[in-house]
Amino acid sequence: MKKPNQKMLISKINLYRSVLILLFLCLIATLLSENFLSVGNLFNVIRQVAVGGLVACGMTFVILTGGIDLSVGSIVGLTGALSAGILRSTDHVALAIAVALLVGILCGFLNGFFVAQCGIPAFIATLGMMTLLRGCVLVYTQGSPIAIKNAVYKIIGKGSLFGIPIPILLVAIFFLMGHYILMQTPFGRAVYAFGGSREAARLAGIRTKATEWAVYTINGFMCAVAGIVLTSRLASAQSTGGEGIEMDAIAAVILGGTSLSGGSGFILPTIVGAIIMGIIDNLLTLLKIDPHATNIVKGAVILLAVLVDKKVSELSAKTEA
């Protein structure tokens, strides 16, 4: 397990690296498109980043334990569809939000059960859940959009408070809460210990299964929040809602300096990674590049991020030796 001061140093290096990448990307975007720095476009980027940022917040907990969750996009789609469907049937905002959050928690709980309790590799367990839940979304929506007409619900994704978009306020609140949990609570220390060495954590008296189970449950909750924000912003729930967001979330976490091997990283820099992914999307749109090419760029970014993470981990191992 890495020493605390060494882990702190590595995380700071990763943070500075992420900020430099962000600044460089903003410079390139400004040079390539005169509309990038417009107020309207920046607000658009901020609102788009919110959904991916919320998912990345939960994903950080999972990756800190050395795990992965490929089902996040399907959870976002399912919880968003359910909230829209309940609104269409009852027009009851509180009920729609409560059901979406409970379903998100349940999905995360099931992921944690399969991974922590049943011992199924996280990649396989969450891949299966991704397919299962996407099928549930398609069956529930019948492949058609569910329109949202409730004005109060729309405020969540489109409204502002003191001039700040509500989705960004939610991102700030949840990231600060996540930071506090990871840095100031016994559970947070257990997450880092688990990611550093599962066996060492177990020998230290940490309830490893409960810790692993909990991070997937937290991730499911954050996906539900993201699903609510997404459907509110679009004023509808799509059968394809949330598709591909798992790659954005994983990339954001890695770009934010959290190691894929677990045990190293901080949650706050994850938002920097989310902004980087959002700017890439926005820049390609402004340049009117084929939308399908976005996946090529994102794939390249993910590969580069993983490569850098691997090199940092190797450097850390050499330093320890």
Secondary structure by P-SEA (a helix, b strand, c coil): cccaaaaaaaaaaaaaaaaaaaaaaaaaaaaaccccccaaaaaaaaaaaaaaaaaaaaaaaaaaacccccaaaaaaaaaaaaaaaaaaccccaaaaaaaaaaaaaaaaaaaaaaaccccccaaaaaaaaaaaaaaaaaaaaccbbbbbcccccccccccccccccaaaaaaaaaaaaaaaaacccaaaaaaaaaaacaaaaaaaccaaaaaaaaaaaaaaaaaaaaaaaaaaaacccccccccaaaaaaaaaaaaaccccccccccccaaaaaaaaaaaaaaaaaaacccccaaaaaaaaaaaaaaaaaaaaaaaaaaaac
